[in-house]
Amino acid sequence: MDRSAASAYVYAKAGGMLAKSFVGTRATKLFSVKSLRELYTLLFDDAVPAIPEVLLAKEVENRAERQFLSDYISLIKNYSHPSPILIALLRFYDYDNLKEIGTALSLGEKNIPVIADVQDFSVLNYKAWPNIQKITENSPVSWYNKVPAITEQQNFDTRLDAQYIHELWNAVSRLSADDRKIAETVVGKEISVRNILWVLRLKVFYKMKGEDIVEKLAFASEKHTKRDNFAGEALKILDKEVDSWDAWKDWKYSQHLNPHEEGVIWELDPTWVEKSFNREIVSHFMRLFHKNPMSVMSLVAWFKIKQNELDCIRTVAEGLRLDVESDKMMDVAGIEKSIASR
């Protein structure tokens, strides 16, 4: 079918999938289940496997991921030439797989880790396990041609993250003018937020100094200035004291800060900030899907919304395995109780 017919079909199909998904107010159904067996039955149509709880939790997570990727790939295959950004989104899973493979090999594992299957869109040769050079040969990450030492892994992972971001941004630049304008805003904001959250976690949890954090950020250019599209906002908070409300109260994103109570000792909570940002980002993508029907960006939004659903499924599966209360799981996933009560 031609591109306009394919876009109409894909949007209708994607909308139908989204209507059945556990997103928005429907996300609370995930957190209302009382057991892993009940969660499995809610998500899948076949009989629950007769396996131990710990294995069932992993099966739920792995199968949910396989279903998400399979559904997405089935949508983009309706295009004879899918937009580069739709393919670039899948690269996240190839690179994440490579991180897992590098870790497994460095630890001397004999079996390949569970791989997120992006089917024909993969740039890696997983059949070449355990030969890391053959796995990455002729791919954009052919530089990852040796098993990293434990001390090298973080640097390898950081380089993979940076490469993924730049490939995604390059795909944004190849969009039509209208789609590119939207993508530059939403994708650029998401990358900027990830840099901000990285700074907050390193400052609060690891007590790292600003100059040591800079090398771990993703930059749009080599100049590393506060005007950088990706890291500019993160650079502006490098030297803020994390235990001073006055230092943060006028911050550009102060609405995402954990609450401050007069007379009570306050310290910035990166987890709170991350959940607040994530709620905003997911809400934005929900609006984007419906506001831009039959556009490339509607499918980008679908991908991001379903990614968030997958994160919620993982939270519930692990929570049930560890016997965590529903309210706590919702808090971890960043689901507001006000939504649950609707």
N, C-alpha and C positions, 0 to 999 in steps of 0.2 A: 504493500500500500504506500501511497505517497506520504510526504511528511505531514501535511495538514490532517489527512485521514488518520495517520498513525497517532498524532498528537491528541486528537479527539478520542480515539479508542483508549489510549494509554491513560488519559486523564479520568475517563469514566471508570476504567478498571482500577486505577489507583484509588479513586474516591470510594469505590465499593470496598476495597481492602481496608481503607482507613476507617470506614464506618464500623467495621467489625473488630477493629483493633482496640487494645486497652490503653487508650490515650485520652487526655482530657478528663472529664468526669468518669469515664469508663475505666480509667486506670485503677480506681479504688476497688474494682472487682478482684484484681490480682491480690490485693492486700486483705481481702475478706476471707480467703481460703484458709483452712485449718491444718492442712497436711500437704505433703508433696504429691501424694496420690491425687488429691483433689485438684491441685494445681495442674498436674499433667492432664487430667480429664478436661479441665477448663480450656487448655491450650490446644490439645490434639485429639483426633478422632479415634485412634486405635486404643487397644487395651493397654493398661499400665504394665510396664515390664516388671517381672518378678525378680527384682534386684535389690540389694541393700540400699538404705536411705542415702548414704553418702554418694553412691553411684547414680541413684535416681536423680539427685540434685544436679549432678554434672550432666546427665543425659538430658534433663529439661533445658539447661543452659545451652548445651551444644546443639540440640535439635532446634531450639528457638532461633539460634543464630543461623543455622542452615536454612531454615524456612524463610527468615528475613532476606538473606542474600539470594536465595532461589527466586523469591517473589520479585525482588528488585531487578534481577537479571532477566527474568521473564518479561518485565515491562520494557526495559531498554532494548531488548532484542527485536522489538517491533519496529525499530528504526533500522533502515539499511546502513546508515552511518550515524550512530549515536553521538551526540555532542561530546567533545572531549571532557567537559566537566563531569558528565555522568559516569564516564569511565574512570576519571581521576578520583572520584569518591571511593571507588573500589580499591584503589591502590593502598588505602589505609590498611586494609586487611592483609594484603601481600606483605607489607612492611611490618605489620604486627606479627604475622607468621614468622618472618625472618628473625625478629627479636626472640621469639620463643625457641626457634631452631638454634640460634646462636647460644642461648642460655643452656639448652639441653645438651648440646655438644660440648660446651665448656665444662659441664658437670659429668661428662662421660656417659650420658644416657644412651641406651642401645636402641630404643624405639623412638620414632619420630613423634613429636607432640601432636595433639589434635590440631588440625589445620582448618582455618576458615576458608571454605571452598568458593572461590570466585570464578570457577569454571574456565571458559575459554578466554576470559579477560585477565588471567594471571600472567605475570611476566617472569615467574619463577618456575624452575623445573623441580618440583618436589620429589619426583621419581628418582632423582639423583642422590637422595639421602643415603649415607651421611656425608657425601662429598660436598662441602659448602661451596667450593669453587665452581663445581658443575651446576649446583642449584642456582647460583646467581649469574652464571655465564651468559653473555649477550643480553643482559637486562640493564635497566637504568642504574641498578645497584651492584654492578659487577665489581666495584671497589671492595665490596664486602666478600672477600675471597679467602678469608682464613677464619679459624675458630678464635673468637676473642678471648683473651685472658679475663679472669674475673675483674681485674682492675681496669680493663679496657671497655667493658660492656656498656657503661654509662655513656662514654664518648661515642661508641658505635650507635647506640640508641638515639642519642641527641642528633647525630648526623642524619639518621633515617627520618626523624621527625622533621628536621629542617628541609630535607629533600622533598618529603611529602607535601609540606606547606607550599614550597615553591612550585611544585608540579601542579598543585591545585590552583595556585594563583595564575600560573601561566595559562591554564585552561580557562580561567575567568576572562583573561585578556582576549581570548579567541571567540567570545560570545558576541551576539549581535549587540548593537548600541543599547537598546532598551534593557535586555537581559543583563548586560555587563554592568550597567548603572546599579541595578538591584543587587547583583552578586557582589560588586565591590563593597557595597554597604554591609550586607549581612555576613558574607564570608570574612571580610576584613575585620568586622566587629568581633566575630567569633575567635579569630586568630589573636586579636589584641587582648581579648578577655582571657584566653588561655595563658598568654604571657603574664598578665596581671596576677592570675591565680598561682602561677609558678613562683613569682616573686614572693607572694604572701606566704606560701607554704615553706619556702626556703628560709625566709626571715623568721617566721614564728616557730616552726617545728625543728629547724636545723641551725638556727641562730647564725646563718651565713651573712657575711658582709656584702654590701652592695657591689663592690668591685668584683667579687667572686661569682656573683649571680649573673652578671652581664653575659658571660660566655655561654650561658645555658639558655639564653633567649633566642627566639627566632626573629630575624630582621628582614625587612624588605630590601634594604640596601646595605652596602658595606660601610657606610658612614657612621652608623650607630649613634644617631642623634635623637633628641627628644621629638623630632618631627617625623621620625620613622613611622610608616603606616602600621606596621605590625607591633613594634616594641616601644613606640614613643610614650604611651601612657604608662607602661610598666617601668620605664626608666625614671619617670617623674616621681615614683613612690619608693625608689630604692633606699632613700635615706630617711624616710619617715619612721618615727618611733612607734613601735607596734603596741605600746602600752599607754599611749597618750591620745585621748579622745580629741583634744584640741588640735592635734596634728592631722586628724582625719575628718573632722566635722564638715569642712568645706571642700572635701574631695569631690571631684567630678562625679563619682559613682557612690556618693555617701548613702544613697537610698538602699544600697546592698549591704551596708555594715550591720553587724550584730548590734542590738539596742544598747544604749548607754543610759544608765540611771544615776542621777545626781547623788554624789556622796558615796557611790559604790565603785570599787576598783574595776577598771575596764581594760581588757586586752582584746585586740583584734582577733576574730575567729575566722580563719581561712575557710573552714568547712561551711560555716553559715554563709559567708560571702559567695562561695561556689554554688551552693544550692539556690541562692537568690538569683544569681546571674543565670543559672541553668533554666529556672522557671521562666525568666524573661525571654531567653533565647528560644525555648521550645514554643512559648506563646507566640513569638514573632513568626516562627516557621509555620505554625498552624494558620495564622492569618495570611501568610504568603501563599500557602497552597490554594486557598480559596479565592484569593484576590487576583491571582495570575493563572487562571485556568488555561490548560493546553500549552503553556510555555515551558521552556526548559527548567526555569526556576521552580515551577510547581513540583516537578519531579525531584529536584534537589531538596525542596522542603519536605517532600514525602520521605526521602531517605533519612533526613535528620530526625523527623518525628518518630519514625520506626526504630531508629537507633536508640532514641530515648526510651521507647517501649521495651526494647531488649535490655537496657540497663535496669529497668524496673523489674523485669522478669528475673534477672540474675539476683537482684537484691532480695526478692521474695524467696527464691529457691534456696539461697544461702541462709536467709533468716529462718526459714522453716527447718532447715537441717540443724541449725544451732538453737532452735526453740526460742527465737526472739519474738517479743510481742509485736502485734500488728502496728501499733502506734509508733513503736521504735523503728520498724522497717520503713514506714511512711516517712518518718523524719530523715532517715538515712537517704532515701530516694528523693527527698525534697518535695514530697507531695503535701500540700497544705491541707490541714484538717477542715478548713472552710470549704474546700472542694469536696471532701469526703461526705460532708453533711448535706450536700445539695441533692 
